[in-house]
């Protein structure tokens, strides 16, 4: 397929997004950038969240994940679905009752300014790392299969794409993101379903159901308690990953909080959680079919499993399917970046700078917000370059590994605040939140020696959160002793 054709698709999609940004931001004030004026339709948010939660990592890495782990990833997805119901039942009512724009305002009311800024800082670090990994995955494919043949370097590719994202997010904010997410989901699902239908209709693939069953790639349950993909461990980890990466994440929650009522937002979350189960099963089925297809057609596997889907779509499948793949891929790229960029700008302005508490007029708030937005885009580029130079192949594993260490303190802070009435000594909170991931890192390094062969996996999140809560309890006891003396 011609690189020029693929490049024109990228620019065409960008122009569509630019049009959406222009339309949705007409007449919008500065407050609309952060909240969407709380006029989003719950079913539109629910559909768009499918694409946001999947992103380019799911699109590329989950099919490749099948080779090593079969369908055991679905254990994690089942935990995700449970977590969304917890978020809908516990956190959404809390946020709406407190009328929050930034969800970290809860920490300010519950503990104080140190906890508030610590929580916001960990979110910014978490989202910077997570979003740039997702963006890197898609940028790498676009560069490898489209722009490299034209002699364009990865760095130039990343710079051009980030410039496009900044252009259409600088003004629109949440109201724009809700609709670009919807477009993303539509194209991603189109590419997914189109590829599955094409493969099962190919000559020699008529027995694909029995062939997959015999190959063992459709195995879901891992009942070995020592394994890093043990069933119970994966379900619990998935549940708490969702609570942390959705319920305590400003990017994900700002779209939910843009719905007018808590009932509508809860309906969105619960509907989306059920749909997510079916969509992830389709991605796992695609992964099994891709490996069966290359086996029966004598096609060599790429060095990295993440490259399997793009290699087949752009080099072996018919052009129409390659076009569908590229559209699905770039629809995963742009909204993965725009939502994160908007959320990071919002959190930095509201939580760290305190843009609403300084008495500035709307024009000055807008100037500061736009400078922060551009600064965040530069940080995105630096992180993307780092992952490119690091050249890590296990992207989905890397994503959740980082999330466990960075979202763990957030989970510990919110859980302690909701479950207990105690208040820690504020000056200790930042140190506790930094110490917990460091201690967990060393425990994980030696977990097999310490725990009779037990290998820590995604449950790192729970360990970090538990250590954070333990530290907060100790700081609360110290506060009581100080008050008593």
C-alpha positions in Angstrom: 0.0 0.0 0.0 1.3 3.4 -0.9 2.8 5.4 2.0 1.4 8.6 0.4 -2.1 7.1 0.5 -1.8 6.2 4.2 -0.3 9.6 5.0 -3.3 11.3 3.3 -5.6 9.2 5.5 -3.8 10.5 8.6 -4.2 14.1 7.5 -7.8 13.6 6.5 -8.7 12.2 9.9 -7.0 15.2 11.5 -9.1 17.6 9.5 -12.3 15.8 10.7 -11.1 16.2 14.3 -10.3 19.9 13.6 -13.9 20.4 12.3 -15.3 18.7 15.4 -13.2 20.9 17.7 -14.4 24.1 15.9 -18.0 23.0 16.0 -18.1 21.9 19.7 -16.2 24.9 21.0 -18.4 27.6 19.4 -19.5 30.1 22.0 -17.8 28.1 24.8 -16.4 29.9 27.8 -13.2 29.1 29.8 -15.1 26.9 32.3 -16.4 24.8 29.4 -12.9 23.6 28.7 -12.8 21.7 32.1 -16.4 20.6 32.5 -18.2 20.6 29.1 -20.9 22.7 30.9 -22.2 19.3 32.2 -24.3 18.8 29.1 -22.8 15.6 27.7 -25.3 12.8 26.9 -24.6 9.7 29.0 -24.9 7.2 26.1 -22.5 9.2 24.0 -20.0 9.2 26.8 -20.5 5.4 27.4 -19.8 4.6 23.7 -16.8 6.9 23.6 -15.3 5.4 26.7 -15.0 2.0 25.0 -12.4 3.5 22.6 -10.7 5.5 25.3 -10.3 2.5 27.6 -9.0 0.3 24.7 -6.6 2.8 23.1 -3.8 1.8 20.8 -2.3 -0.5 23.4 -5.4 -2.8 23.2 -5.6 -2.4 19.4 -2.0 -3.5 18.9 -0.8 -5.4 22.0 -3.8 -7.5 23.1 -3.8 -9.6 19.8 0.0 -10.1 20.2 -0.5 -11.0 23.9 -2.4 -14.2 22.9 0.8 -16.0 21.8 2.3 -16.0 25.2 -0.7 -16.0 27.6 -3.6 -17.3 25.5 -6.9 -15.5 26.6 -5.8 -15.1 30.3 -6.0 -11.3 29.8 -9.7 -11.7 30.0 -9.4 -12.5 33.7 -8.1 -8.9 34.1 -10.9 -7.6 31.9 -13.5 -9.3 34.1 -11.9 -7.5 37.1 -12.1 -4.3 35.1 -15.9 -4.7 34.8 -16.4 -5.2 38.5 -14.2 -2.2 39.2 -16.5 0.0 37.0 -19.5 -0.9 39.1 -17.6 0.0 42.2 -16.7 3.4 40.7 -20.3 4.0 39.7 -21.6 3.0 43.1 -19.0 4.7 45.4 -17.0 7.4 43.7 -19.4 9.0 41.3 -22.0 9.9 44.0 -19.1 11.3 46.1 -17.8 13.5 43.2 -21.3 14.8 42.3 -22.2 15.5 45.9 -19.1 17.6 46.3 -19.6 19.3 42.9 -16.0 18.6 41.9 -14.4 19.7 38.6 -11.1 18.2 39.6 -11.6 15.0 41.6 -8.5 15.6 43.7 -10.5 18.4 45.4 -11.8 15.5 47.6 -8.3 15.1 49.1 -8.2 18.9 49.9 -11.5 18.7 51.7 -10.7 15.4 53.5 -7.0 15.9 54.5 -5.6 19.3 53.3 -3.4 21.0 50.7 -0.4 18.6 51.0 -2.6 15.6 50.2 -4.4 17.5 47.5 -1.3 18.4 45.6 0.4 15.1 46.2 -2.7 13.3 44.7 -2.7 15.6 41.7 1.0 15.2 41.2 0.8 11.4 41.2 -2.1 11.7 38.7 0.0 13.9 36.4 3.0 11.5 36.6 0.7 8.5 36.0 -1.1 9.9 33.1 2.0 11.3 31.5 3.6 7.8 31.5 0.4 5.9 30.6 -0.7 8.2 27.8 2.7 8.5 26.2 3.1 4.7 26.1 -0.2 4.4 24.3 0.7 7.2 21.9 4.2 5.6 21.3 2.6 2.3 20.3 0.6 3.8 17.5 3.3 6.3 16.5 5.8 3.5 16.2 3.5 1.6 13.8 2.7 4.6 11.7 6.4 5.4 11.4 7.5 1.8 10.8 4.9 1.0 8.1 4.1 4.4 6.6 6.7 7.2 7.1 10.0 5.3 7.4 9.7 4.3 3.7 9.5 8.1 2.9 12.7 8.8 4.8 10.9 10.6 7.7 12.4 10.0 11.1 10.4 8.9 14.2 11.2 12.2 15.9 9.7 14.2 13.1 6.7 11.9 13.0 6.1 12.4 16.7 6.5 16.2 16.5 4.1 16.5 13.6 1.4 14.4 15.2 1.7 16.3 18.5 1.4 19.6 16.7 -1.9 18.4 15.2 -3.2 17.3 18.6 -2.4 20.6 20.1 -4.1 22.5 17.3 -7.5 20.9 17.9 -7.4 20.5 21.7 -6.1 24.0 22.6 -9.6 25.4 22.6 -12.2 22.7 22.7 -11.6 20.8 26.0 -13.9 18.2 27.4 -16.8 19.0 25.0 -14.6 18.2 22.0 -13.1 15.1 23.6 -16.5 13.5 24.2 -17.3 13.5 20.5 -13.8 12.6 19.2 -13.8 9.6 21.6 -17.1 8.5 20.0 -15.5 8.7 16.5 -12.5 6.8 17.8 -14.7 3.9 19.1 -16.6 3.7 15.9 -13.5 3.3 13.7 -11.7 1.0 16.1 -14.6 -1.4 16.2 -15.0 -1.2 12.5 -11.4 -2.2 12.0 -11.7 -5.0 14.6 -14.9 -6.6 13.2 -13.8 -6.1 9.6 -10.5 -8.0 10.2 -12.2 -10.9 12.1 -14.8 -11.3 9.3 -12.1 -11.2 6.6 -9.9 -13.9 8.2 -12.7 -16.4 9.0 -13.9 -16.2 5.3 -10.5 -17.0 3.8 -9.9 -20.4 2.1 -8.7 -23.1 4.6 -10.1 -21.2 7.6 -13.5 -22.9 7.7 -12.6 -25.0 10.7 -11.3 -22.1 12.7 -13.5 -22.8 15.8 -12.2 -26.3 16.3 -8.6 -25.3 15.3 -8.5 -22.6 18.0 -9.9 -24.9 20.6 -7.3 -27.5 19.8 -4.4 -25.0 19.8 -5.1 -24.0 23.4 -4.9 -20.3 22.6 -8.5 -19.7 23.8 -7.7 -20.8 27.4 -8.9 -18.1 29.8 -8.3 -19.5 33.3 -4.9 -19.8 34.9 -5.2 -21.7 38.2 -1.6 -21.9 39.1 -1.3 -19.7 42.3 2.4 -19.0 41.7 1.8 -17.7 38.2 1.8 -13.9 37.5 -1.5 -14.5 35.6 -3.3 -16.5 38.4 -7.1 -16.1 38.1 -7.9 -14.6 41.5 -4.9 -12.4 41.4 -5.8 -11.1 37.9 -9.5 -10.4 38.8 -8.6 -8.5 42.0 -5.8 -6.6 40.2 -8.2 -5.7 37.3 -10.8 -4.5 39.7 -8.4 -2.2 41.5 -6.7 -1.1 38.3 -10.0 0.2 37.1 -10.8 1.9 40.4 -7.4 3.6 40.3 -7.0 4.2 36.5 -10.6 5.3 36.0 -12.2 6.3 39.3 -9.2 8.2 40.5 -8.1 9.5 37.1 -9.0 13.0 36.1 -9.0 12.2 32.4 -11.6 9.4 32.7 -13.7 11.1 35.3 -13.9 14.5 33.7 -15.9 13.0 30.8 -18.2 11.2 33.3 -18.6 14.4 35.3 -19.6 16.3 32.2 -23.0 14.4 32.3 -25.7 16.5 33.9 -26.8 14.0 36.7 -25.1 11.3 38.8 -27.8 8.9 37.7 -26.9 9.5 34.0 -23.2 9.1 34.7 -23.8 5.8 36.6 -25.9 4.5 33.7 -23.0 5.4 31.3 -20.4 3.6 33.5 -22.5 0.4 34.0 -23.5 0.1 30.3 -19.9 0.7 29.2 -18.6 -2.0 31.6 -20.8 -4.7 30.0 -19.9 -3.6 26.5 -16.2 -3.8 27.3 -16.3 -7.5 28.1 -17.6 -8.3 24.6 -15.2 -5.9 22.8 -12.1 -7.4 24.6 -13.3 -10.9 23.8 -13.3 -9.8 20.1 -9.7 -8.5 20.4 -8.6 -11.8 21.9 -10.4 -13.8 19.2 -8.6 -11.6 16.6 -5.3 -12.4 18.2 -5.9 -16.2 18.0 -7.1 -15.9 14.4 -4.0 -13.8 13.4 -1.6 -16.5 14.7 -3.7 -19.3 13.1 -3.7 -17.3 9.8 0.1 -16.9 9.7 0.6 -20.6 10.6 -1.6 -21.8 7.8 -0.2 -19.4 5.2 3.5 -20.0 6.0 4.1 -16.4 7.0 7.0 -15.7 9.4 6.2 -14.1 12.7 7.7 -10.6 13.4 10.4 -10.2 16.1 7.9 -8.4 18.4 4.4 -9.8 18.8 3.0 -6.3 18.9 4.0 -5.9 15.2 1.9 -8.9 14.0 -1.4 -7.1 13.4 0.1 -4.1 11.6 2.3 -6.4 9.5 -0.6 -8.5 8.3 -2.9 -5.6 7.8 -0.5 -3.5 5.7 1.6 -6.2 3.9 -0.6 -9.3 3.5 -4.3 -8.3 3.7 -6.1 -6.5 0.8 -5.7 -2.7 0.5 -9.3 -1.9 1.8 -8.5 -3.8 5.0 -5.2 -1.9 5.3 -7.0 1.4 5.0 -9.5 0.3 7.7 -6.6 -0.7 9.9 -4.9 2.7 9.5 -8.1 4.5 10.2 -8.7 2.4 13.3 -5.1 3.0 14.4 -5.1 6.7 14.1 -8.5 6.9 15.7 -6.9 5.2 18.6 -3.9 7.6 18.5 -5.6 11.0 18.5 -8.2 10.6 21.2 -5.7 8.7 23.5 -3.6 11.9 23.3 -6.2 14.6 23.4 -8.1 13.4 26.4 -4.9 13.0 28.4 -3.5 16.4 27.3 -6.8 18.1 28.3 -6.9 16.3 31.7 -3.3 17.1 32.5 -3.8 20.7 31.6 -7.0 20.8 33.8 -5.3 19.2 36.8 -2.2 21.4 36.6 -4.2 24.6 36.3 -6.8 23.8 38.9 -4.9 21.6 41.4 -1.3 22.9 41.3 -1.6 26.5 40.1 -5.0 27.1 41.6 -6.1 29.1 38.6 -9.7 29.6 39.9 -8.6 30.8 43.4 -6.3 33.7 42.2 -8.9 36.2 41.2 -7.7 36.3 37.6 -10.1 37.4 34.8 -11.1 34.9 32.1 -8.6 36.3 29.6 -5.6 35.7 31.9 -6.9 32.3 32.9 -7.0 31.4 29.2 -3.5 32.5 28.6 -2.1 30.5 31.5 -4.1 27.5 30.6 -2.9 27.6 27.0 0.8 27.9 28.1 0.3 24.9 30.4 -1.3 23.0 27.5 1.7 23.7 25.3 4.1 22.7 28.1 2.3 19.4 28.6 2.6 18.7 24.9 6.4 19.2 25.1 6.5 16.8 28.1 4.5 14.3 26.0 7.2 14.5 23.3 10.0 13.9 25.7 8.3 10.8 27.2 7.5 9.5 23.7 11.2 9.9 22.7 12.3 8.1 25.8 10.1 5.1 25.1 11.3 5.1 21.5 14.9 5.0 22.6 14.1 2.5 25.3 12.5 0.3 22.6 10.5 -1.9 25.0 8.5 -4.6 23.2 6.2 -5.7 26.0 4.1 -2.6 25.9 0.9 -3.8 27.7 3.0 -5.3 30.5 5.0 -2.1 30.8 1.8 0.0 30.9 0.3 -1.9 33.9 3.7 -2.1 35.6 4.0 1.6 35.6 0.3 2.1 36.6 0.8 -0.1 39.7 3.5 2.1 41.1 2.1 5.5 40.2 -1.6 4.9 40.8 -1.0 2.9 44.0 -0.5 6.0 46.2 -3.7 7.6 44.8 -5.7 4.4 45.6 -4.2 4.4 49.1 -5.1 8.1 49.7 -8.7 7.8 48.5 -9.3 4.4 50.2 -8.0 5.7 53.5 -10.1 8.8 53.3 -13.3 6.9 52.4 -12.9 4.0 54.8 -11.4 5.7 57.9 -12.1 8.9 59.8 -8.6 9.5 60.9 -6.5 12.4 59.5 -2.7 12.0 59.1 -0.1 14.6 59.8 -0.2 16.5 56.5 3.6 17.1 56.2 4.2 13.3 56.2 1.8 12.5 53.3 4.1 13.3 50.3 6.9 11.2 51.9 4.6 8.2 52.5 3.3 8.3 48.9 6.9 8.3 47.6 8.2 5.6 50.0 5.4 3.1 49.3 6.2 2.5 45.5 10.0 2.3 46.3 9.5 -0.3 49.0 7.1 -2.3 46.7 9.7 -2.2 43.9 12.2 -4.0 46.0 9.6 -6.5 47.3 8.7 -7.3 43.8 12.3 -7.7 42.7 12.8 -10.5 45.3 9.2 -11.9 45.6 10.1 -15.4 44.3 12.8 -15.8 46.9 10.7 -14.2 49.7 7.4 -16.0 49.0 8.3 -19.5 48.0 8.3 -19.0 44.2 5.4 -16.6 44.2 5.8 -14.1 41.3 4.2 -10.6 41.8 2.4 -9.2 38.8 -0.3 -6.6 38.4 -1.2 -6.8 42.1 1.7 -4.4 42.7 -1.0 -1.7 42.7 -2.6 -3.3 45.8 0.7 -3.6 47.6 1.6 0.1 47.0 -1.9 1.2 48.1 -1.7 -1.0 51.2 1.7 0.4 52.2 0.4 3.9 51.6 -2.6 3.3 53.9 -0.3 1.8 56.5 1.8 4.9 56.4 -1.2 7.2 56.6 -2.4 5.2 59.6 1.0 5.6 61.3 0.9 9.4 60.5 -2.6 9.5 62.0 -1.4 7.9 65.2 1.4 10.4 65.3 -1.1 13.3 64.9 -3.2 11.9 67.8 -0.1 11.7 70.0 0.9 15.2 69.1 -2.6 16.5 69.8 -2.7 14.6 73.1 0.6 16.1 74.3 
